[in-house]
Structures are given as structure tokens and as C-alpha cells.
Amino acid sequence: MKSYLVSLAIGLLVGAIYSLLGTRSPAPPAIALLGLLGMLLGEQAVPLVRKAWHGQGVVAFWKSDCQERVTGVPPAPEDAP
């Protein structure tokens, strides 16, 4: 139930921002796709910043956890020639 309320609240916030920017909602396809890309990158940014903050390996984390989600391309096998 909590995730539904959070989703609604974020939707209201984004709707208000769209209104302030003068963009109609639903947004035109290019704007909507850029918004989705921003959401995807933002979702990956939080764990990356946490890793960097704690001095952990950011590059390895990006390759193992984030790269596939952002690009849609699975990582290459380590033992490939």
C-alpha cells in the first residue's frame, strides 16, 4: 500500500512540474522517453553514490548491477575469448 501512495505522490509532483514547464500531460513521446531515461538513470545513481561514498568499487558495481538495466545489453561472459 505504501508503494502505491509514494507512486501517487511522485506522479502528482511530476504533474505539477509539467504544468510549471508548460508541457501537456501525457507528454509528447520524446519528452516522455527522456523522462523515463532520467528515471532509469536516477534509480541507478543512488546505489552508485552510496558505493562511492563508502569507498567501494563503483566501476565493478556498474558493470555487475547497473549496465544491463540501463543499456538492456547483458554483460559479456568473463571467460569469452
CNS distance restraints for C-alpha pairs under 8 A (distance, minus, plus):
assign (resid   1 and name CA) (resid   5 and name CA) 6.56 0.50 0.50
assign (resid   2 and name CA) (resid   6 and name CA) 6.21 0.50 0.50
assign (resid   3 and name CA) (resid   7 and name CA) 6.00 0.50 0.50
assign (resid   4 and name CA) (resid   8 and name CA) 6.14 0.50 0.50
assign (resid   5 and name CA) (resid   9 and name CA) 6.12 0.50 0.50
assign (resid   6 and name CA) (resid  10 and name CA) 6.15 0.50 0.50
assign (resid   7 and name CA) (resid  11 and name CA) 6.06 0.50 0.50
assign (resid   8 and name CA) (resid  12 and name CA) 6.17 0.50 0.50
assign (resid   9 and name CA) (resid  13 and name CA) 6.27 0.50 0.50
assign (resid  10 and name CA) (resid  14 and name CA) 6.15 0.50 0.50
assign (resid  11 and name CA) (resid  15 and name CA) 6.01 0.50 0.50
assign (resid  12 and name CA) (resid  16 and name CA) 6.17 0.50 0.50
assign (resid  13 and name CA) (resid  17 and name CA) 6.26 0.50 0.50
assign (resid  14 and name CA) (resid  18 and name CA) 6.10 0.50 0.50
assign (resid  15 and name CA) (resid  19 and name CA) 6.21 0.50 0.50
assign (resid  15 and name CA) (resid  25 and name CA) 7.35 0.50 0.50
assign (resid  16 and name CA) (resid  20 and name CA) 6.22 0.50 0.50
assign (resid  17 and name CA) (resid  21 and name CA) 6.16 0.50 0.50
assign (resid  18 and name CA) (resid  22 and name CA) 6.07 0.50 0.50
assign (resid  18 and name CA) (resid  23 and name CA) 5.06 0.50 0.50
assign (resid  18 and name CA) (resid  24 and name CA) 6.74 0.50 0.50
assign (resid  18 and name CA) (resid  25 and name CA) 7.11 0.50 0.50
assign (resid  19 and name CA) (resid  23 and name CA) 5.99 0.50 0.50
assign (resid  19 and name CA) (resid  24 and name CA) 7.02 0.50 0.50
assign (resid  23 and name CA) (resid  27 and name CA) 6.58 0.50 0.50
assign (resid  24 and name CA) (resid  28 and name CA) 7.72 0.50 0.50
assign (resid  26 and name CA) (resid  32 and name CA) 7.76 0.50 0.50
assign (resid  27 and name CA) (resid  31 and name CA) 5.92 0.50 0.50
assign (resid  27 and name CA) (resid  32 and name CA) 5.38 0.50 0.50
assign (resid  28 and name CA) (resid  32 and name CA) 6.07 0.50 0.50
assign (resid  29 and name CA) (resid  33 and name CA) 6.00 0.50 0.50
assign (resid  30 and name CA) (resid  34 and name CA) 6.23 0.50 0.50
assign (resid  31 and name CA) (resid  35 and name CA) 6.13 0.50 0.50
assign (resid  32 and name CA) (resid  36 and name CA) 6.24 0.50 0.50
assign (resid  33 and name CA) (resid  37 and name CA) 6.16 0.50 0.50
assign (resid  34 and name CA) (resid  38 and name CA) 6.12 0.50 0.50
assign (resid  35 and name CA) (resid  39 and name CA) 6.21 0.50 0.50
assign (resid  36 and name CA) (resid  40 and name CA) 6.19 0.50 0.50
assign (resid  37 and name CA) (resid  41 and name CA) 6.14 0.50 0.50
assign (resid  38 and name CA) (resid  42 and name CA) 5.87 0.50 0.50
assign (resid  39 and name CA) (resid  43 and name CA) 6.05 0.50 0.50
assign (resid  40 and name CA) (resid  44 and name CA) 6.56 0.50 0.50
assign (resid  40 and name CA) (resid  70 and name CA) 6.68 0.50 0.50
assign (resid  41 and name CA) (resid  45 and name CA) 6.03 0.50 0.50
assign (resid  41 and name CA) (resid  70 and name CA) 7.00 0.50 0.50
assign (resid  42 and name CA) (resid  46 and name CA) 6.72 0.50 0.50
assign (resid  43 and name CA) (resid  47 and name CA) 7.83 0.50 0.50
assign (resid  44 and name CA) (resid  48 and name CA) 6.48 0.50 0.50
assign (resid  44 and name CA) (resid  66 and name CA) 6.23 0.50 0.50
assign (resid  45 and name CA) (resid  49 and name CA) 6.02 0.50 0.50
assign (resid  46 and name CA) (resid  50 and name CA) 6.23 0.50 0.50
assign (resid  47 and name CA) (resid  51 and name CA) 6.17 0.50 0.50
assign (resid  48 and name CA) (resid  52 and name CA) 6.19 0.50 0.50
assign (resid  48 and name CA) (resid  58 and name CA) 6.15 0.50 0.50
assign (resid  48 and name CA) (resid  61 and name CA) 7.47 0.50 0.50
assign (resid  48 and name CA) (resid  62 and name CA) 7.39 0.50 0.50
assign (resid  49 and name CA) (resid  53 and name CA) 5.91 0.50 0.50
assign (resid  50 and name CA) (resid  54 and name CA) 6.30 0.50 0.50
assign (resid  51 and name CA) (resid  55 and name CA) 6.23 0.50 0.50
assign (resid  51 and name CA) (resid  56 and name CA) 5.02 0.50 0.50
assign (resid  51 and name CA) (resid  57 and name CA) 6.75 0.50 0.50
assign (resid  51 and name CA) (resid  58 and name CA) 6.06 0.50 0.50
assign (resid  52 and name CA) (resid  56 and name CA) 5.69 0.50 0.50
assign (resid  52 and name CA) (resid  57 and name CA) 7.06 0.50 0.50
assign (resid  52 and name CA) (resid  58 and name CA) 6.02 0.50 0.50
assign (resid  57 and name CA) (resid  61 and name CA) 6.36 0.50 0.50
assign (resid  58 and name CA) (resid  62 and name CA) 6.05 0.50 0.50
assign (resid  59 and name CA) (resid  63 and name CA) 6.26 0.50 0.50
assign (resid  60 and name CA) (resid  64 and name CA) 6.06 0.50 0.50
assign (resid  61 and name CA) (resid  65 and name CA) 5.65 0.50 0.50
assign (resid  61 and name CA) (resid  66 and name CA) 6.99 0.50 0.50
assign (resid  62 and name CA) (resid  66 and name CA) 4.71 0.50 0.50
assign (resid  62 and name CA) (resid  67 and name CA) 5.64 0.50 0.50
assign (resid  63 and name CA) (resid  67 and name CA) 5.26 0.50 0.50
assign (resid  63 and name CA) (resid  68 and name CA) 7.68 0.50 0.50
assign (resid  63 and name CA) (resid  75 and name CA) 7.19 0.50 0.50
assign (resid  64 and name CA) (resid  68 and name CA) 7.82 0.50 0.50
assign (resid  64 and name CA) (resid  75 and name CA) 7.54 0.50 0.50
assign (resid  65 and name CA) (resid  69 and name CA) 7.39 0.50 0.50
assign (resid  66 and name CA) (resid  70 and name CA) 6.21 0.50 0.50
assign (resid  67 and name CA) (resid  71 and name CA) 5.91 0.50 0.50
assign (resid  67 and name CA) (resid  72 and name CA) 7.63 0.50 0.50
assign (resid  67 and name CA) (resid  73 and name CA) 7.56 0.50 0.50
assign (resid  67 and name CA) (resid  74 and name CA) 7.74 0.50 0.50
assign (resid  67 and name CA) (resid  75 and name CA) 7.48 0.50 0.50
assign (resid  68 and name CA) (resid  72 and name CA) 4.97 0.50 0.50
assign (resid  68 and name CA) (resid  73 and name CA) 5.15 0.50 0.50
assign (resid  68 and name CA) (resid  74 and name CA) 4.97 0.50 0.50
assign (resid  68 and name CA) (resid  75 and name CA) 6.46 0.50 0.50
assign (resid  69 and name CA) (resid  73 and name CA) 7.78 0.50 0.50
assign (resid  76 and name CA) (resid  80 and name CA) 7.38 0.50 0.50
